[in-house]
Amino acid sequence: MGNSGVLDYEIIGSAMLPVLSFSALILAYLESHLKGKPSYAPMCRAAAPWILTLQNTPTRVDLLTRHRAKCAGHFQPGATTANTELALVRAACRWGAYQECWDGGDPTLGIKKWKTPKRRRIGRYQELGAMLRYFDQASSPTEIRDRALFGLQLFTG
């Protein structure tokens, strides 16, 4: 890294490619890839407490320690948060490699996610009625498509 600490250039062959620091990689992934998507805000919240404060790329040991600190094991409280942090680091490193702006490898290799309990939710009678009324009024191609897909799911279990 140069004086900036965020963005340097590395000469590979005849091309000069930018090389990001770890925190800059996470920010670039959030802003370039996730901005405007529903997962943007939850991933920003996941990155803020720990990932964005890192100056250096975490090692596999660092990530395992953090993963175990957030959750004690499968089906334990904190499993979803630990899995979200791990998924964010994994996705950002792979995105950076594909964009050719990250050459630090993937420190998440070999780290397994915690198992989490399945969510079980049953639709309420009022919700089903509201959905059927909505589908009765379907007029646009998207609404008609949604009606067909949900109908298929409802009638096939």
C-alpha positions as a LaTeX table, in Angstrom:
\begin{tabular}{lrrr}
\hline
Residue & $x$ (\AA) & $y$ (\AA) & $z$ (\AA) \\
\hline
Met1 & 0.00 & 0.00 & 0.00 \\
Gly2 & 1.13 & 3.49 & $-0.75$ \\
Asn3 & 0.57 & 6.62 & 1.25 \\
Ser4 & $-3.17$ & 6.66 & 0.61 \\
Gly5 & $-3.75$ & 3.31 & 2.36 \\
Val6 & $-6.89$ & 2.78 & 0.28 \\
Leu7 & $-6.02$ & 2.51 & $-3.37$ \\
Asp8 & $-2.73$ & 1.60 & $-4.98$ \\
Tyr9 & $-1.92$ & 0.39 & $-8.44$ \\
Glu10 & $-0.21$ & $-2.84$ & $-9.28$ \\
Ile11 & 1.39 & $-3.49$ & $-12.64$ \\
Ile12 & 0.30 & $-6.83$ & $-14.05$ \\
Gly13 & 1.64 & $-7.43$ & $-17.52$ \\
Ser14 & 1.12 & $-4.19$ & $-19.40$ \\
Ala15 & $-2.00$ & $-3.18$ & $-17.43$ \\
Met16 & $-2.04$ & $-1.03$ & $-14.33$ \\
Leu17 & $-4.78$ & $-2.34$ & $-12.04$ \\
Pro18 & $-6.07$ & $-0.75$ & $-8.83$ \\
Val19 & $-5.53$ & $-2.75$ & $-5.65$ \\
Leu20 & $-7.88$ & $-1.97$ & $-2.75$ \\
Ser21 & $-7.35$ & $-2.25$ & 0.97 \\
Phe22 & $-9.73$ & $-4.60$ & 2.78 \\
Ser23 & $-12.05$ & $-1.90$ & 4.15 \\
Ala24 & $-12.06$ & $-0.15$ & 0.75 \\
Leu25 & $-12.95$ & $-3.47$ & $-0.88$ \\
Ile26 & $-15.96$ & $-3.89$ & 1.42 \\
Leu27 & $-17.08$ & $-0.30$ & 0.76 \\
Ala28 & $-16.62$ & $-0.71$ & $-2.99$ \\
Tyr29 & $-18.65$ & $-3.93$ & $-2.93$ \\
Leu30 & $-21.45$ & $-2.28$ & $-0.95$ \\
Glu31 & $-21.55$ & 0.86 & $-3.10$ \\
Ser32 & $-20.93$ & $-0.68$ & $-6.52$ \\
His33 & $-22.74$ & $-3.99$ & $-6.29$ \\
Leu34 & $-25.41$ & $-3.74$ & $-3.59$ \\
Lys35 & $-26.51$ & $-0.09$ & $-3.74$ \\
Gly36 & $-30.17$ & 0.07 & $-4.75$ \\
Lys37 & $-30.84$ & $-3.56$ & $-3.81$ \\
Pro38 & $-32.93$ & $-4.65$ & $-0.80$ \\
Ser39 & $-29.86$ & $-6.25$ & 0.81 \\
Tyr40 & $-27.89$ & $-2.98$ & 0.82 \\
Ala41 & $-29.07$ & $-1.64$ & 4.21 \\
Pro42 & $-28.80$ & $-4.96$ & 6.11 \\
Met43 & $-25.29$ & $-5.55$ & 4.74 \\
Cys44 & $-24.22$ & $-2.01$ & 5.69 \\
Arg45 & $-25.46$ & $-2.70$ & 9.23 \\
Ala46 & $-23.57$ & $-6.00$ & 9.25 \\
Ala47 & $-20.35$ & $-4.35$ & 8.05 \\
Ala48 & $-20.36$ & $-1.30$ & 10.33 \\
Pro49 & $-19.48$ & $-2.76$ & 13.77 \\
Trp50 & $-16.46$ & $-4.85$ & 12.83 \\
Ile51 & $-15.63$ & $-5.33$ & 9.16 \\
Leu52 & $-15.24$ & $-1.67$ & 8.22 \\
Thr53 & $-12.97$ & $-1.00$ & 11.20 \\
Leu54 & $-10.31$ & $-3.46$ & 10.00 \\
Gln55 & $-7.16$ & $-1.90$ & 8.60 \\
Asn56 & $-5.63$ & $-5.15$ & 7.37 \\
Thr57 & $-7.18$ & $-8.15$ & 5.68 \\
Pro58 & $-8.35$ & $-10.58$ & 8.35 \\
Thr59 & $-6.77$ & $-14.00$ & 8.32 \\
Arg60 & $-8.76$ & $-17.21$ & 8.40 \\
Val61 & $-7.94$ & $-17.46$ & 12.12 \\
Asp62 & $-9.27$ & $-13.93$ & 12.72 \\
Leu63 & $-12.50$ & $-14.77$ & 10.93 \\
Leu64 & $-12.91$ & $-18.06$ & 12.80 \\
Thr65 & $-12.35$ & $-16.27$ & 16.12 \\
Arg66 & $-14.94$ & $-13.63$ & 15.22 \\
His67 & $-17.36$ & $-16.29$ & 13.94 \\
Arg68 & $-17.10$ & $-18.21$ & 17.23 \\
Ala69 & $-17.32$ & $-15.03$ & 19.32 \\
Lys70 & $-20.63$ & $-14.09$ & 17.69 \\
Cys71 & $-22.16$ & $-17.54$ & 18.19 \\
Ala72 & $-21.40$ & $-20.56$ & 20.36 \\
Gly73 & $-22.55$ & $-23.18$ & 17.86 \\
His74 & $-25.29$ & $-24.46$ & 15.61 \\
Phe75 & $-28.82$ & $-23.26$ & 16.39 \\
Gln76 & $-27.50$ & $-20.82$ & 19.02 \\
Pro77 & $-28.31$ & $-17.11$ & 19.37 \\
Gly78 & $-26.15$ & $-14.98$ & 17.09 \\
Ala79 & $-25.83$ & $-17.60$ & 14.34 \\
Thr80 & $-27.60$ & $-15.48$ & 11.74 \\
Thr81 & $-25.44$ & $-12.41$ & 12.51 \\
Ala82 & $-22.24$ & $-14.45$ & 12.32 \\
Asn83 & $-23.35$ & $-16.02$ & 9.04 \\
Thr84 & $-24.21$ & $-12.60$ & 7.59 \\
Glu85 & $-20.75$ & $-11.21$ & 8.40 \\
Leu86 & $-19.09$ & $-14.28$ & 6.91 \\
Ala87 & $-21.25$ & $-14.09$ & 3.76 \\
Leu88 & $-20.44$ & $-10.40$ & 3.30 \\
Val89 & $-16.68$ & $-10.94$ & 3.51 \\
Arg90 & $-16.92$ & $-13.97$ & 1.19 \\
Ala91 & $-19.04$ & $-12.12$ & $-1.39$ \\
Ala92 & $-16.87$ & $-8.98$ & $-1.33$ \\
Cys93 & $-13.62$ & $-10.92$ & $-1.78$ \\
Arg94 & $-15.04$ & $-12.90$ & $-4.68$ \\
Trp95 & $-16.56$ & $-9.78$ & $-6.24$ \\
Gly96 & $-13.19$ & $-8.01$ & $-5.95$ \\
Ala97 & $-11.42$ & $-10.92$ & $-7.62$ \\
Tyr98 & $-13.92$ & $-10.90$ & $-10.49$ \\
Gln99 & $-13.52$ & $-7.13$ & $-10.86$ \\
Glu100 & $-9.72$ & $-7.56$ & $-10.77$ \\
Cys101 & $-9.31$ & $-5.04$ & $-7.95$ \\
Trp102 & $-8.56$ & $-7.56$ & $-5.16$ \\
Asp103 & $-5.63$ & $-9.93$ & $-5.03$ \\
Gly104 & $-5.78$ & $-10.77$ & $-1.32$ \\
Gly105 & $-7.55$ & $-14.10$ & $-1.77$ \\
Asp106 & $-10.59$ & $-15.29$ & 0.14 \\
Pro107 & $-9.94$ & $-15.67$ & 3.88 \\
Thr108 & $-13.34$ & $-17.35$ & 4.34 \\
Leu109 & $-12.33$ & $-20.55$ & 2.54 \\
Gly110 & $-13.16$ & $-23.59$ & 4.63 \\
Ile111 & $-15.25$ & $-21.71$ & 7.20 \\
Lys112 & $-18.71$ & $-23.21$ & 7.44 \\
Lys113 & $-21.82$ & $-21.26$ & 8.33 \\
Trp114 & $-23.66$ & $-22.01$ & 11.56 \\
Lys115 & $-26.89$ & $-23.93$ & 11.15 \\
Thr116 & $-29.94$ & $-21.86$ & 12.00 \\
Pro117 & $-33.46$ & $-23.01$ & 12.88 \\
Lys118 & $-35.97$ & $-23.01$ & 10.07 \\
Arg119 & $-38.58$ & $-20.30$ & 10.32 \\
Arg120 & $-42.09$ & $-21.62$ & 10.30 \\
Arg121 & $-44.87$ & $-19.19$ & 9.57 \\
Ile122 & $-48.38$ & $-19.97$ & 8.50 \\
Gly123 & $-50.48$ & $-17.46$ & 6.57 \\
Arg124 & $-53.41$ & $-16.03$ & 8.48 \\
Tyr125 & $-56.95$ & $-16.17$ & 7.13 \\
Gln126 & $-57.06$ & $-12.38$ & 6.62 \\
Glu127 & $-53.75$ & $-12.43$ & 4.73 \\
Leu128 & $-54.97$ & $-15.14$ & 2.37 \\
Gly129 & $-58.17$ & $-13.18$ & 1.71 \\
Ala130 & $-56.22$ & $-9.99$ & 0.98 \\
Met131 & $-53.92$ & $-11.84$ & $-1.40$ \\
Leu132 & $-56.86$ & $-13.42$ & $-3.27$ \\
Arg133 & $-58.55$ & $-10.02$ & $-3.60$ \\
Tyr134 & $-55.31$ & $-8.58$ & $-4.97$ \\
Phe135 & $-55.06$ & $-11.39$ & $-7.51$ \\
Asp136 & $-58.68$ & $-10.85$ & $-8.61$ \\
Gln137 & $-57.70$ & $-7.31$ & $-9.63$ \\
Ala138 & $-54.51$ & $-8.37$ & $-11.47$ \\
Ser139 & $-54.21$ & $-6.45$ & $-14.73$ \\
Ser140 & $-50.54$ & $-5.79$ & $-15.51$ \\
Pro141 & $-48.29$ & $-8.57$ & $-16.88$ \\
Thr142 & $-46.29$ & $-8.59$ & $-13.62$ \\
Glu143 & $-49.41$ & $-8.98$ & $-11.48$ \\
Ile144 & $-50.71$ & $-11.77$ & $-13.74$ \\
Arg145 & $-47.33$ & $-13.53$ & $-13.51$ \\
Asp146 & $-47.35$ & $-13.19$ & $-9.71$ \\
Arg147 & $-50.89$ & $-14.58$ & $-9.57$ \\
Ala148 & $-49.84$ & $-17.62$ & $-11.61$ \\
Leu149 & $-46.73$ & $-18.29$ & $-9.51$ \\
Phe150 & $-48.45$ & $-17.91$ & $-6.15$ \\
Gly151 & $-51.40$ & $-19.98$ & $-7.37$ \\
Leu152 & $-49.03$ & $-22.76$ & $-8.37$ \\
Gln153 & $-47.38$ & $-22.63$ & $-4.94$ \\
Leu154 & $-50.69$ & $-22.59$ & $-3.08$ \\
Phe155 & $-52.23$ & $-25.48$ & $-4.96$ \\
Thr156 & $-49.16$ & $-27.74$ & $-4.98$ \\
Gly157 & $-48.21$ & $-27.29$ & $-1.35$ \\
\hline
\end{tabular}
